[in-house]
Amino acid sequence: MKLYHFPAIACGLITLAACAPAATTVDRSASRHDAEASITMKGSLLQTMLACDGGLFSYIAKHEEELATVAPLDNPAPGYARFALNVPGKQGKTRFQKGLSVGGIETKGFLYDLASDRSSIYWGFYVAGTPAEVAKSIRPLLDTKQGAVASGLGAGGFVRLEWRIDGRWTPLAVAASHGENNGDLRYEERVLEISEDTLPDGSKGTLLACSLQHNRTPLSEDLLRGIVP
């Protein structure tokens, strides 16, 4: 995972167990879905993630029965669920136990990593293919109302960049593979990015992830609502 803004954050990412409340884990690996080698879902699951808000976690909760066959789920709060971390020695990673095709994109795992000081959080899907292939696949699913999508994403980079100004998310123009905010760290920042990464099974693929950060200072509870229970 490429962390463009604050290299020190990479050292501050911690396993979720150290910073999250106790959760109920739902494991339906012995369910009727076991006979299936993979499951297919509509693009709605991926669209909720691409919005980079709490919608993804409520969506997982609403489709708990089906998604719990892909990997065990944690349910730390009503109406909220996420994939349980299950990769030993790999902070924030979930390896899917079976294939999950979403809108034609093959997802292989999940990322959920919250900094110990709550100054940043990253979440998203590990997917098969190169950044260029994934960028092409997700483009029709993106809501352009959140801002223009960067071009030239062949090698990965920032897909979309927003700042929180006067209580509202404000889109900014961003060049792929850069993501700098001209040194202005006054604002809370929300980024959708795509990068080449190592999948939870050890193979090469792509990480499609959202992030929130604010100059290494704790993010507000309002900003984390629906994302961190």
Buried (B, 14 or more C-beta within 10 A) or exposed (E): BBBBBBEEBEEBBBBBEEBBEEBEEBBBEEEEBEEEEEBEBEBBBBBBBBBBBBBBBBBBBEBEEBBBBBBBBBBBBEEBBBBBBBBEEBBBBBBBBBBBEBBEBBBBBBBBBBBEBBBBBBBBBBBBBBBBBBBEBBEEBBEEEBBBBBEEBBBBBBBBBBBBEEEEBEBBEBEBBEBEBEEEBEBBBBBBBBBBBBBBEEEEBBBBBBBBBBBBEEBEEEBBEBBBB
